[in-house]
Amino acid sequence: MGDVQRRTGSSPVLATNQNLSIMTPKEKAEDLVNQFRILLMDEDTDCGYEVLCTSIAIKNALICVDEILNATSNNYYWLKVSYELEKM
């Protein structure tokens, strides 16, 4: 059992999630794109230019958000994230 769980009696997942700040849909969209873009640029891919990597990253993020929308009932937040991605 982790120290947080022993001290608070809560599950480690809940204790960790309580410390996370909530991102706006725009911030979440930018975060997803940045994560994918960094992965693409760190690999030895023929991605080449940052603009191309960003375009691919946006498409990958949209695929992920679409999967989340299909799997969850909390669609409002993810619809807003999708909208922000499409504006990029």
C-alpha positions, 0 to 999 in steps of 0.5 A, a space after each residue: 500500500 502506498 504512503 498516500 493511501 496509508 495516510 488518507 485511506 483513499 485509493 492511490 488513483 483518487 489521491 493522484 487525480 485530486 492533484 491534477 489541474 483541470 485543463 480547458 478544452 483548448 489547453 487539452 487539445 494543445 496538450 494532445 497535439 504537443 504529445 503526438 508532435 514530440 513523439 513524431 519529432 523524436 523518432 527517426 521518421 520522414 516527418 521532416 518539417 515541424 509543420 508536417 509533424 503538427 498536422 499529423 499530430 492533430 489528426 492523431 489527436 482527433 482520432 483519440 478524441 473520437 474514440 473517447 467520444 464513442 466510449 464515454 457519456 461525458 461528451 460535452 468536454 470532449 466535443 469542445 476539445 474536438 472543436 479546438 483541434 479542428 480549429 488548429 
